[in-house]
Amino acid sequence: MYKPFHLVPADTKIDFIRFHKPAFILSVLMVVGSIVLIFTKGLNYGIDFAGGVLMEVQSKQEQVVDLGALRGKLDGLEIGEITLQTFGAPNTVLIRIPQQQGGDAATQAAVAKLKSTLGDQWDYRRTETVGPKVGAELKSSAIWASILAGLGIMGYVWFRYEWQFGVNALLALFHDCITTVGLFSLTGMEFNLTTVAAVLTIAGYSVNDTVVIYDRIRYDMRRYKTMALPDLINLALNSTLSRTTVTSGLTLLSVLALALFGGEVIRGFSIAMVWGIVIGTYSTICVASPLLLYMHLHRIRGKETPDRKTDKPAQQGA
């Protein structure tokens, strides 16, 4: 007889609550470490936030570019600290020129001076210019977008369930988003508007996973009115574990493909998404759900809700 394959067996009984305190400690260390990195090391802001000029140039000679020699050639231009970075192919380089004093005219003069120094041995594939005012406005808008998204999500969960669920969802979102930003600070990857889009996407994905488990917890709270809360949360987590594993696994495969084969332009976005899916699934199981143990949930006591199939009181192990 054919038996369907289950990635997670239906009778799985993992005691997640048993390990919630070590998980809390790990989460606090990650959050604190991320905050310290952001305020000490800072972020490698892209042209969107920092302002200046970004040029993508490709050598006509198909060989690895010597960044040291190229930097020595450009340092004498006296147009500020120029940043060089290989981009995709070994003969392609991103050149960042800082914002010039004197406005657009000075910026265009700096670009012309750089092109004159490089000569006709390079193809100038793209040039992007962002002024300091625009960069500051984009940074402010990104911060407000993140704050408002978090508050909106908390308000929805609060309205849908209880205030304790909303607060826990916001804490889990903060955990996921701040550790993602901390990852960019630690690795020095470019932080730009695409990364902000990834952080907001992570917030939406994480809360979707959290809401599914919260819905199961609320359902089980109505069904098992006398079951201890740690056992009830374990039951809800195990009941949704198959869905969580399949959804997170398939989404992770998709963003891994983007990270490996999507190219340099979206690499920051895809790496942020890979981290976000992993940390979002972790926070839902190990942070958002166990925190309910400390939130003094109001539970309606009484008889167990009858099972609709048998019209008998449901058993705790069901």
TORROLUM-516568 format. One record per residue: x, y, z of N, C-alpha, C, O in turn; residue in three letters. Coordinates in steps of 0.05 Angstrom, whole numbers, padded with zeros to 5 digits, always signed. Layout:
BEGIN
XYZXYZXYZXYZala/...
//
This chain:
BEGIN
+00017-00024+00000+00000+00000+00000+00017+00025+00000+00037+00026+00015met/+00011+00044-00017+00027+00068-00019+00023+00086+00006+00000+00091+00014tyr/+00045+00095+00017+00044+00113+00039+00056+00140+00031+00078+00141+00021lys/+00042+00162+00035+00052+00188+00027+00077+00196+00043+00079+00189+00067pro/+00095+00210+00030+00119+00219+00043+00114+00244+00059+00103+00263+00048phe/+00123+00245+00084+00120+00269+00100+00148+00278+00108+00164+00263+00120his/+00154+00303+00101+00180+00314+00108+00183+00315+00139+00205+00310+00149leu/+00162+00322+00152+00161+00321+00182+00139+00302+00190+00116+00307+00183val/+00145+00281+00205+00125+00262+00213+00102+00275+00228+00106+00295+00243pro/+00078+00265+00224+00054+00277+00237+00055+00275+00267+00043+00292+00281ala/+00069+00255+00278+00069+00251+00307+00095+00263+00320+00103+00254+00341asp/+00107+00283+00307+00131+00296+00317+00125+00310+00343+00105+00324+00346thr/+00142+00306+00363+00138+00318+00390+00164+00329+00400+00176+00318+00418lys/+00173+00351+00387+00198+00364+00395+00192+00383+00418+00174+00399+00416ile/+00208+00382+00439+00204+00400+00462+00219+00426+00458+00241+00430+00468asp/+00207+00444+00442+00219+00469+00435+00222+00487+00460+00242+00501+00463phe/+00203+00486+00478+00203+00503+00501+00226+00497+00520+00236+00514+00535ile/+00235+00472+00519+00257+00464+00536+00283+00480+00530+00299+00485+00548arg/+00286+00489+00505+00310+00503+00497+00306+00533+00493+00322+00546+00481phe/+00284+00543+00504+00278+00571+00498+00296+00591+00512+00302+00612+00501his/+00306+00584+00536+00324+00603+00550+00351+00606+00536+00360+00628+00532lys/+00364+00583+00528+00389+00587+00512+00384+00602+00486+00401+00617+00477pro/+00360+00597+00473+00353+00612+00449+00350+00642+00454+00359+00658+00438ala/+00338+00649+00477+00336+00677+00485+00363+00690+00488+00368+00712+00479phe/+00381+00675+00501+00409+00686+00505+00423+00691+00479+00435+00711+00474ile/+00420+00671+00460+00432+00674+00434+00421+00698+00419+00435+00713+00406leu/+00394+00701+00421+00381+00724+00407+00390+00750+00418+00395+00769+00403ser/+00392+00752+00445+00401+00777+00457+00429+00784+00449+00436+00807+00443val/+00447+00764+00448+00474+00768+00439+00475+00778+00410+00491+00795+00404leu/+00459+00766+00393+00459+00774+00365+00449+00803+00362+00460+00818+00346met/+00427+00810+00377+00416+00837+00375+00436+00857+00386+00441+00878+00373val/+00447+00852+00409+00466+00871+00421+00491+00874+00404+00501+00896+00399val/+00500+00851+00394+00524+00852+00376+00518+00868+00351+00536+00882+00341gly/+00494+00865+00339+00487+00880+00315+00486+00910+00321+00496+00926+00305ser/+00474+00917+00343+00472+00946+00350+00500+00958+00355+00506+00980+00345ile/+00517+00943+00369+00545+00952+00373+00560+00956+00347+00573+00976+00343val/+00557+00937+00329+00570+00939+00302+00560+00963+00287+00575+00977+00274leu/+00533+00967+00287+00522+00989+00272+00532+01016+00282+00538+01034+00266ile/+00535+01019+00309+00543+01045+00320+00574+01048+00321+00583+01071+00324phe/+00589+01027+00319+00618+01029+00320+00630+01026+00292+00644+01044+00283thr/+00625+01004+00279+00636+01000+00252+00620+01015+00231+00632+01025+00211lys/+00594+01017+00235+00577+01031+00216+00570+01014+00192+00576+00990+00191gly/+00557+01026+00172+00548+01012+00148+00563+01023+00124+00570+01046+00123leu/+00567+01005+00104+00579+01014+00079+00556+01024+00061+00546+01009+00044asn/+00549+01049+00065+00526+01060+00050+00532+01062+00021+00554+01070+00012tyr/+00512+01054+00005+00514+01056-00024+00510+01085-00033+00506+01103-00017gly/+00511+01089-00059+00508+01115-00070+00480+01127-00064+00477+01151-00064ile/+00460+01110-00059+00433+01119-00053+00433+01137-00028+00419+01157-00027asp/+00449+01129-00007+00449+01143+00018+00473+01162+00022+00470+01184+00033phe/+00496+01154+00012+00520+01169+00017+00523+01193-00002+00536+01213+00005ala/+00510+01192-00025+00514+01213-00045+00540+01210-00059+00557+01193-00052gly/+00544+01225-00081+00568+01223-00097+00563+01211-00124+00541+01213-00135gly/+00584+01198-00135+00582+01187-00162+00590+01158-00162+00611+01151-00150val/+00575+01142-00175+00582+01113-00178+00585+01108-00208+00568+01113-00224leu/+00609+01097-00215+00615+01090-00242+00622+01061-00245+00638+01050-00229met/+00610+01048-00264+00617+01020-00270+00633+01020-00296+00623+01028-00317glu/+00658+01012-00294+00676+01012-00317+00687+00984-00322+00690+00968-00303val/+00692+00978-00347+00701+00951-00355+00726+00954-00373+00725+00968-00393gln/+00747+00941-00365+00771+00942-00381+00768+00927-00407+00755+00905-00408ser/+00778+00938-00428+00776+00925-00454+00795+00901-00456+00792+00885-00475lys/+00813+00899-00438+00831+00875-00436+00818+00855-00417+00813+00862-00394gln/+00813+00832-00426+00799+00811-00410+00819+00798-00391+00826+00775-00395glu/+00826+00812-00370+00843+00802-00350+00836+00815-00323+00822+00835-00322gln/+00846+00803-00302+00839+00813-00275+00851+00841-00272+00875+00845-00277val/+00835+00860-00262+00844+00887-00258+00861+00889-00232+00852+00878-00212val/+00884+00901-00234+00901+00906-00210+00890+00931-00196+00896+00953-00204asp/+00874+00926-00175+00862+00949-00161+00882+00967-00148+00878+00991-00146leu/+00905+00955-00138+00925+00972-00126+00938+00992-00145+00941+01015-00139gly/+00944+00982-00169+00956+00999-00189+00936+01020-00198+00943+01043-00203ala/+00910+01012-00201+00890+01031-00210+00885+01052-00188+00881+01075-00195leu/+00885+01044-00163+00881+01064-00142+00904+01084-00141+00900+01107-00137arg/+00929+01074-00144+00952+01092-00145+00950+01112-00168+00960+01134-00165gly/+00938+01104-00190+00935+01121-00213+00914+01143-00208+00917+01165-00219lys/+00893+01136-00193+00871+01155-00189+00875+01172-00164+00861+01193-00162leu/+00892+01165-00145+00895+01180-00121+00905+01208-00125+00900+01226-00110asp/+00920+01212-00147+00932+01238-00152+00913+01258-00164+00921+01281-00170gly/+00888+01250-00168+00868+01269-00180+00858+01290-00161+00847+01310-00170leu/+00861+01285-00135+00853+01304-00114+00823+01310-00116+00814+01333-00116glu/+00806+01288-00118+00777+01291-00119+00765+01276-00095+00741+01269-00096ile/+00781+01273-00074+00771+01259-00051+00779+01230-00051+00793+01220-00068gly/+00770+01215-00030+00777+01187-00027+00761+01170-00046+00736+01167-00043glu/+00774+01159-00066+00760+01142-00086+00760+01113-00077+00780+01103-00067ile/+00737+01100-00079+00734+01072-00071+00731+01055-00096+00716+01061-00114thr/+00747+01033-00096+00747+01015-00119+00737+00987-00109+00743+00979-00087leu/+00722+00974-00126+00712+00947-00119+00706+00932-00145+00693+00942-00164gln/+00716+00907-00146+00710+00890-00169+00680+00884-00169+00668+00882-00148thr/+00669+00881-00192+00640+00878-00194+00634+00857-00216+00636+00863-00240phe/+00626+00833-00208+00619+00812-00227+00644+00801-00240+00659+00787-00228gly/+00648+00809-00266+00671+00799-00281+00697+00810-00269+00697+00832-00258ala/+00720+00795-00272+00745+00805-00260+00756+00830-00273+00773+00843-00261pro/+00746+00837-00297+00756+00861-00310+00736+00885-00307+00739+00905-00322asn/+00717+00882-00289+00697+00903-00284+00701+00914-00256+00705+00900-00237thr/+00700+00941-00255+00706+00955-00229+00684+00976-00224+00675+00990-00242val/+00676+00977-00199+00658+00999-00190+00676+01021-00178+00692+01015-00160leu/+00673+01045-00187+00688+01068-00176+00669+01087-00163+00650+01096-00176ile/+00673+01093-00137+00657+01112-00123+00673+01137-00118+00695+01137-00107arg/+00661+01159-00126+00674+01186-00122+00657+01200-00101+00633+01202-00105ile/+00669+01211-00080+00654+01225-00059+00641+01251-00070+00649+01261-00091pro/+00621+01260-00055+00608+01285-00063+00628+01308-00064+00644+01312-00046gln/+00627+01324-00085+00646+01346-00090+00635+01372-00079+00611+01378-00081gln/+00653+01388-00068+00646+01415-00060+00643+01432-00085+00661+01433-00102gln/+00621+01446-00088+00617+01463-00111+00593+01454-00128+00589+01466-00149gly/+00578+01434-00119+00554+01427-00133+00558+01410-00157+00579+01396-00160gly/+00538+01410-00175+00538+01392-00199+00562+01398-00217+00573+01380-00229asp/+00569+01423-00220+00591+01430-00238+00617+01417-00229+00632+01407-00245ala/+00622+01418-00203+00647+01406-00192+00646+01375-00195+00666+01363-00200ala/+00622+01364-00192+00619+01335-00194+00624+01326-00223+00639+01307-00227thr/+00613+01340-00242+00617+01333-00271+00647+01337-00278+00657+01322-00295gln/+00659+01358-00267+00688+01362-00272+00705+01339-00261+00724+01331-00274ala/+00697+01328-00238+00712+01306-00226+00709+01281-00243+00728+01266-00247ala/+00684+01276-00254+00679+01253-00271+00696+01256-00297+00708+01236-00306val/+00696+01280-00308+00711+01284-00333+00741+01280-00328+00755+01268-00345ala/+00751+01289-00305+00779+01285-00299+00786+01256-00296+00807+01247-00304lys/+00768+01240-00283+00773+01212-00280+00773+01197-00306+00791+01181-00311leu/+00754+01204-00324+00753+01191-00350+00778+01198-00366+00788+01181-00381lys/+00787+01222-00364+00811+01230-00379+00835+01215-00369+00853+01208-00385ser/+00837+01210-00343+00859+01195-00332+00859+01166-00340+00879+01154-00346thr/+00835+01154-00340+00832+01126-00347+00838+01121-00377+00849+01101-00385leu/+00829+01140-00393+00834+01138-00422+00813+01121-00436+00792+01114-00425gly/+00820+01113-00461+00801+01098-00477+00805+01068-00475+00795+01053-00492asp/+00819+01059-00455+00823+01030-00450+00800+01018-00434+00800+00994-00427gln/+00781+01035-00427+00758+01026-00411+00732+01033-00424+00729+01052-00439trp/+00712+01015-00420+00684+01021-00428+00669+01031-00404+00670+01018-00382asp/+00656+01054-00406+00641+01066-00385+00612+01057-00387+00597+01068-00402tyr/+00605+01037-00371+00580+01023-00374+00557+01039-00361+00535+01039-00372arg/+00561+01052-00339+00540+01068-00326+00552+01088-00307+00574+01083-00295arg/+00539+01110-00304+00547+01131-00285+00522+01141-00270+00503+01150-00282thr/+00523+01139-00243+00500+01148-00227+00509+01170-00208+00531+01167-00196glu/+00493+01191-00206+00500+01213-00189+00477+01219-00170+00454+01221-00178thr/+00483+01221-00144+00463+01227-00123+00474+01250-00106+00496+01248-00096val/+00458+01271-00104+00467+01294-00087+00464+01288-00058+00450+01269-00050gly/+00477+01304-00040+00476+01299-00011+00448+01302+00000+00440+01288+00019pro/+00432+01321-00011+00405+01326-00001+00387+01302-00007+00372+01293+00010lys/+00390+01292-00032+00374+01269-00040+00381+01244-00023+00364+01229-00014val/+00408+01240-00019+00417+01218-00003+00406+01219+00026+00397+01198+00037gly/+00406+01243+00038+00395+01246+00065+00365+01241+00066+00355+01228+00085ala/+00351+01250+00045+00322+01245+00044+00316+01216+00041+00297+01206+00053glu/+00331+01202+00024+00327+01173+00020+00332+01158+00046+00317+01139+00053leu/+00353+01166+00060+00359+01152+00086+00337+01156+00106+00328+01138+00120lys/+00327+01181+00108+00305+01187+00126+00279+01172+00119+00266+01161+00136ser/+00274+01171+00093+00250+01157+00083+00252+01127+00089+00232+01114+00096ser/+00276+01115+00086+00280+01087+00091+00275+01081+00121+00263+01060+00128ala/+00285+01098+00139+00281+01094+00167+00252+01095+00175+00242+01078+00190ile/+00238+01115+00164+00209+01118+00171+00193+01095+00159+00174+01086+00172trp/+00200+01086+00135+00186+01064+00123+00189+01039+00141+00169+01024+00145ala/+00212+01034+00152+00217+01011+00169+00201+01013+00195+00188+00994+00204ser/+00201+01037+00207+00187+01041+00232+00157+01038+00228+00144+01024+00244ile/+00146+01051+00208+00117+01050+00203+00108+01021+00196+00087+01013+00204leu/+00125+01007+00181+00118+00979+00174+00117+00962+00199+00098+00946+00202ala/+00136+00965+00217+00136+00950+00242+00112+00957+00259+00099+00938+00270gly/+00105+00982+00262+00082+00990+00278+00056+00980+00265+00037+00972+00279leu/+00054+00981+00239+00030+00972+00225+00026+00942+00229+00004+00933+00234gly/+00048+00926+00228+00046+00898+00232+00038+00892+00261+00021+00874+00266ile/+00050+00906+00280+00043+00902+00308+00013+00908+00313-00001+00894+00327met/+00003+00931+00300-00025+00938+00303-00043+00916+00292-00064+00910+00304gly/-00036+00905+00269-00052+00884+00257-00054+00859+00276-00075+00848+00280tyr/-00030+00850+00285-00030+00826+00303-00045+00832+00329-00059+00815+00339val/-00042+00856+00339-00056+00864+00364-00086+00863+00359-00101+00852+00376trp/-00095+00874+00337-00124+00874+00331-00134+00845+00326-00156+00839+00334phe/-00118+00829+00313-00126+00802+00305-00127+00783+00330-00144+00766+00331arg/-00108+00787+00348-00106+00769+00371-00109+00785+00397-00131+00795+00403tyr/-00088+00787+00412-00087+00803+00437-00062+00820+00436-00044+00816+00420glu/-00061+00840+00455-00038+00858+00455-00012+00843+00459+00009+00851+00449trp/-00013+00821+00475+00012+00806+00480+00024+00795+00454+00048+00795+00450gln/+00006+00785+00437+00015+00775+00411+00028+00797+00394+00048+00792+00381phe/+00015+00820+00395+00026+00843+00379+00053+00852+00388+00071+00857+00372gly/+00057+00853+00414+00083+00861+00425+00104+00841+00418+00127+00848+00410val/+00098+00815+00421+00117+00794+00414+00124+00794+00385+00147+00790+00377asn/+00104+00798+00368+00109+00800+00339+00128+00823+00332+00146+00820+00316ala/+00125+00846+00346+00142+00869+00341+00171+00863+00350+00190+00870+00337leu/+00173+00849+00374+00200+00842+00384+00214+00823+00364+00238+00826+00359leu/+00199+00804+00354+00211+00785+00335+00219+00799+00309+00240+00793+00297ala/+00202+00818+00300+00209+00834+00276+00234+00850+00280+00252+00851+00263leu/+00236+00863+00303+00260+00879+00310+00285+00861+00310+00306+00868+00300phe/+00282+00837+00322+00303+00817+00323+00313+00810+00295+00337+00810+00289his/+00294+00805+00277+00301+00796+00250+00314+00819+00234+00334+00815+00220asp/+00302+00843+00235+00311+00865+00219+00338+00876+00229+00356+00882+00213cys/+00342+00878+00255+00367+00890+00266+00390+00871+00261+00412+00880+00257ile/+00385+00844+00263+00407+00826+00257+00414+00825+00228+00437+00819+00220thr/+00395+00830+00211+00401+00832+00182+00418+00856+00176+00438+00854+00161thr/+00412+00879+00188+00428+00903+00185+00456+00898+00197+00476+00907+00186val/+00456+00884+00220+00482+00878+00233+00499+00860+00215+00524+00863+00215gly/+00487+00842+00200+00502+00825+00182+00516+00842+00161+00539+00837+00153leu/+00502+00862+00151+00514+00880+00130+00537+00897+00143+00557+00902+00129phe/+00534+00904+00168+00555+00919+00181+00579+00901+00185+00602+00910+00181ser/+00575+00876+00193+00596+00857+00198+00612+00851+00173+00637+00850+00173leu/+00598+00846+00151+00611+00837+00127+00620+00860+00109+00637+00856+00092thr/+00610+00885+00114+00618+00907+00098+00604+00908+00071+00613+00923+00053gly/+00583+00892+00067+00569+00893+00041+00555+00919+00039+00547+00932+00058met/+00551+00928+00014+00538+00954+00009+00509+00954+00019+00494+00936+00013glu/+00503+00975+00033+00475+00979+00044+00462+01001+00028+00470+01024+00030phe/+00442+00994+00012+00429+01013-00005+00398+01009-00004+00388+00995+00013asn/+00384+01022-00022+00355+01021-00022+00345+00992-00028+00324+00984-00017leu/+00360+00977-00043+00353+00949-00048+00354+00933-00023+00337+00915-00018thr/+00374+00939-00006+00376+00925+00020+00353+00932+00038+00342+00915+00052thr/+00344+00958+00038+00321+00966+00054+00296+00951+00044+00280+00942+00061val/+00293+00947+00018+00271+00932+00008+00272+00903+00018+00252+00891+00024ala/+00296+00892+00019+00299+00865+00030+00292+00863+00059+00278+00844+00068ala/+00299+00883+00075+00292+00884+00104+00262+00885+00107+00251+00870+00124val/+00248+00901+00092+00219+00903+00094+00206+00877+00084+00186+00869+00095leu/+00218+00864+00064+00207+00839+00055+00210+00817+00077+00193+00801+00081thr/+00233+00818+00090+00238+00799+00112+00217+00803+00134+00207+00784+00146ile/+00211+00829+00140+00191+00834+00161+00164+00822+00153+00151+00809+00170ala/+00156+00825+00128+00131+00814+00119+00131+00784+00120+00111+00771+00128gly/+00153+00772+00111+00155+00742+00111+00154+00732+00139+00141+00712+00145tyr/+00169+00744+00157+00171+00735+00184+00145+00736+00199+00137+00717+00213ser/+00130+00758+00195+00105+00761+00209+00084+00741+00198+00066+00732+00212val/+00086+00735+00173+00068+00715+00161+00072+00688+00174+00053+00674+00181asn/+00097+00680+00178+00103+00655+00192+00094+00656+00221+00083+00636+00231asp/+00098+00679+00234+00090+00682+00262+00060+00680+00265+00050+00667+00284thr/+00045+00693+00247+00016+00694+00249+00004+00666+00246-00015+00659+00259val/+00016+00649+00229+00006+00622+00225+00008+00606+00251-00011+00592+00259val/+00031+00609+00265+00034+00595+00290+00017+00607+00312+00006+00593+00329ile/+00015+00634+00313-00003+00647+00332-00032+00638+00329-00046+00634+00348tyr/-00040+00635+00304-00067+00625+00299-00072+00598+00310-00093+00592+00321asp/-00051+00580+00307-00053+00553+00318-00053+00554+00348-00068+00538+00361arg/-00037+00571+00360-00036+00573+00389-00064+00583+00400-00074+00572+00419ile/-00075+00602+00387-00102+00612+00396-00123+00590+00393-00140+00587+00410arg/-00121+00575+00371-00140+00553+00367-00137+00532+00389-00157+00523+00400tyr/-00112+00525+00395-00108+00505+00416-00115+00515+00443-00123+00500+00461asp/-00113+00542+00448-00121+00553+00474-00151+00550+00478-00160+00546+00501met/-00166+00552+00457-00195+00548+00459-00202+00519+00461-00223+00511+00473arg/-00186+00502+00449-00192+00473+00448-00183+00459+00474-00198+00442+00484arg/-00159+00466+00484-00149+00453+00508-00147+00474+00530-00126+00487+00534tyr/-00169+00478+00544-00170+00499+00564-00155+00494+00589-00149+00512+00604lys/-00148+00468+00594-00134+00461+00619-00105+00453+00614-00091+00448+00633thr/-00097+00452+00589-00069+00444+00583-00050+00466+00592-00055+00490+00588met/-00027+00458+00603-00007+00477+00611+00003+00492+00587+00006+00480+00565ala/+00009+00518+00590+00016+00535+00567+00042+00525+00553+00042+00525+00529leu/+00063+00516+00568+00086+00506+00553+00080+00482+00536+00090+00480+00513pro/+00063+00464+00545+00055+00441+00529+00038+00449+00505+00040+00438+00484asp/+00021+00469+00510+00004+00479+00488+00020+00492+00466+00015+00488+00442leu/+00040+00508+00473+00057+00521+00453+00073+00500+00438+00077+00502+00414ile/+00084+00480+00452+00098+00458+00439+00080+00444+00419+00088+00437+00397asn/+00055+00439+00427+00035+00426+00410+00031+00442+00384+00030+00431+00362leu/+00027+00468+00388+00022+00485+00365+00046+00486+00346+00043+00486+00322ala/+00070+00488+00357+00095+00489+00341+00099+00463+00326+00106+00464+00302leu/+00094+00441+00338+00097+00415+00325+00075+00411+00304+00080+00398+00283asn/+00051+00421+00309+00029+00418+00290+00034+00433+00264+00026+00425+00243ser/+00048+00456+00266+00054+00473+00243+00082+00469+00232+00090+00483+00213thr/+00097+00450+00244+00125+00447+00236+00128+00439+00207+00146+00448+00193leu/+00111+00421+00198+00112+00412+00170+00108+00435+00151+00123+00438+00131ser/+00088+00452+00156+00082+00475+00139+00106+00494+00140+00114+00505+00119arg/+00116+00499+00164+00139+00518+00167+00163+00508+00151+00176+00524+00137thr/+00169+00482+00153+00193+00471+00140+00190+00472+00110+00209+00480+00096thr/+00167+00465+00100+00163+00464+00071+00164+00493+00059+00177+00498+00040val/+00149+00511+00072+00148+00539+00062+00175+00552+00063+00184+00564+00043thr/+00188+00550+00086+00214+00563+00089+00235+00550+00071+00252+00564+00059ser/+00234+00523+00068+00253+00509+00052+00251+00516+00022+00271+00522+00009gly/+00226+00517+00012+00223+00524-00016+00230+00553-00022+00242+00559-00042leu/+00223+00571-00004+00230+00599-00007+00260+00603-00006+00272+00618-00021thr/+00273+00588+00012+00302+00590+00014+00316+00580-00011+00336+00592-00019leu/+00306+00559-00023+00317+00549-00048+00316+00571-00070+00334+00574-00086leu/+00294+00585-00071+00290+00606-00091+00311+00628-00087+00323+00637-00107ser/+00313+00638-00063+00332+00661-00058+00361+00652-00060+00379+00667-00066val/+00366+00626-00054+00393+00616-00057+00401+00616-00087+00424+00622-00094leu/+00382+00609-00104+00387+00611-00133+00393+00639-00141+00411+00644-00158ala/+00378+00659-00130+00384+00687-00136+00412+00695-00126+00426+00709-00140leu/+00419+00686-00102+00445+00693-00091+00468+00681-00107+00489+00694-00110ala/+00464+00657-00117+00486+00644-00132+00488+00652-00161+00509+00654-00172leu/+00465+00656-00174+00464+00660-00203+00452+00687-00211+00450+00693-00235phe/+00443+00703-00192+00429+00728-00199+00447+00751-00207+00437+00771-00217gly/+00473+00748-00202+00491+00770-00210+00496+00789-00187+00483+00788-00166gly/+00514+00807-00191+00523+00826-00170+00502+00847-00163+00500+00856-00141glu/+00485+00854-00183+00467+00876-00178+00447+00870-00156+00440+00887-00140val/+00437+00845-00154+00418+00837-00133+00430+00819-00112+00415+00807-00096ile/+00456+00817-00111+00469+00799-00092+00463+00808-00063+00457+00791-00046arg/+00465+00834-00058+00459+00843-00031+00431+00836-00022+00426+00828+00000gly/+00412+00841-00040+00384+00834-00035+00380+00805-00029+00367+00797-00010phe/+00392+00788-00046+00388+00759-00043+00402+00748-00018+00391+00730-00005ser/+00425+00758-00011+00439+00749+00013+00422+00758+00038+00420+00742+00057ile/+00412+00782+00037+00395+00791+00059+00370+00773+00062+00362+00767+00084ala/+00359+00765+00039+00335+00748+00040+00342+00720+00051+00326+00708+00066met/+00365+00709+00043+00373+00683+00054+00375+00684+00084+00365+00667+00098val/+00389+00705+00094+00392+00708+00123+00364+00712+00136+00359+00701+00157trp/+00348+00729+00123+00322+00735+00134+00304+00711+00137+00289+00708+00157gly/+00304+00693+00117+00287+00669+00119+00297+00651+00142+00280+00641+00157ile/+00323+00648+00144+00333+00631+00165+00327+00643+00193+00317+00629+00210val/+00334+00669+00196+00330+00681+00222+00301+00685+00228+00293+00685+00252ile/+00284+00690+00207+00256+00693+00212+00242+00668+00222+00226+00668+00240gly/+00250+00645+00210+00239+00619+00219+00248+00613+00247+00233+00604+00264thr/+00274+00619+00253+00285+00614+00280+00270+00631+00300+00262+00621+00321tyr/+00266+00657+00294+00253+00675+00314+00224+00668+00319+00214+00671+00341ser/+00210+00658+00298+00182+00650+00302+00180+00627+00322+00163+00627+00339thr/+00198+00608+00319+00197+00583+00335+00210+00588+00363+00199+00579+00383ile/+00232+00602+00363+00248+00604+00387+00246+00631+00402+00256+00633+00425cys/+00233+00651+00390+00231+00677+00404+00201+00685+00407+00192+00687+00429val/+00187+00689+00384+00160+00699+00385+00141+00681+00401+00125+00691+00417ala/+00143+00655+00397+00124+00636+00410+00131+00632+00440+00113+00635+00457ser/+00156+00626+00447+00163+00622+00475+00159+00647+00492+00154+00645+00516pro/+00161+00672+00480+00156+00696+00496+00128+00698+00507+00124+00712+00527leu/+00109+00683+00496+00082+00683+00506+00081+00671+00534+00062+00677+00549leu/+00101+00656+00542+00102+00645+00569+00103+00666+00590+00095+00663+00613leu/+00114+00689+00583+00120+00711+00602+00100+00734+00599+00104+00755+00611tyr/+00079+00731+00583+00062+00753+00576+00035+00752+00591+00017+00768+00586met/+00031+00732+00609+00007+00730+00626-00018+00731+00608-00036+00748+00611his/-00020+00711+00590-00043+00709+00572-00068+00703+00588-00068+00688+00607leu/-00090+00716+00579-00116+00711+00592-00128+00686+00579-00133+00686+00555his/-00132+00665+00594-00143+00640+00584-00170+00635+00597-00173+00637+00621arg/-00189+00627+00580-00216+00620+00589-00215+00591+00598-00211+00573+00582ile/-00220+00587+00624-00220+00560+00635-00248+00547+00631-00268+00561+00627arg/-00248+00521+00632-00273+00506+00629-00267+00479+00618-00245+00469+00619gly/-00289+00466+00607-00286+00440+00596-00272+00441+00569-00273+00461+00555lys/-00259+00418+00562-00246+00417+00536-00267+00418+00514-00289+00408+00517glu/-00260+00431+00492-00278+00433+00469-00281+00405+00456-00261+00392+00450thr/-00305+00396+00451-00309+00370+00438-00296+00369+00410-00297+00389+00396pro/-00286+00346+00403-00276+00342+00376-00300+00339+00357-00317+00322+00363asp/-00301+00354+00336-00324+00354+00318-00328+00327+00305-00351+00320+00298arg/-00306+00312+00301-00309+00286+00287-00321+00265+00305-00337+00248+00296lys/-00314+00266+00331-00323+00245+00349-00344+00254+00368-00357+00238+00382thr/-00347+00281+00370-00366+00293+00389-00359+00286+00418-00376+00285+00435asp/-00332+00282+00422-00322+00276+00449-00301+00296+00456-00289+00308+00438lys/-00295+00300+00482-00274+00319+00489-00248+00311+00476-00240+00288+00477pro/-00234+00330+00465-00209+00325+00451-00187+00318+00471-00187+00329+00493ala/-00170+00299+00464-00148+00291+00481-00124+00309+00477-00120+00320+00455gln/-00109+00313+00498-00086+00331+00497-00065+00322+00477-00051+00339+00467gln/-00063+00297+00472-00042+00288+00454-00051+00288+00425-00036+00280+00407gly/-00076+00298+00420-00087+00297+00392-00071+00315+00374-00077+00317+00350ala/
//
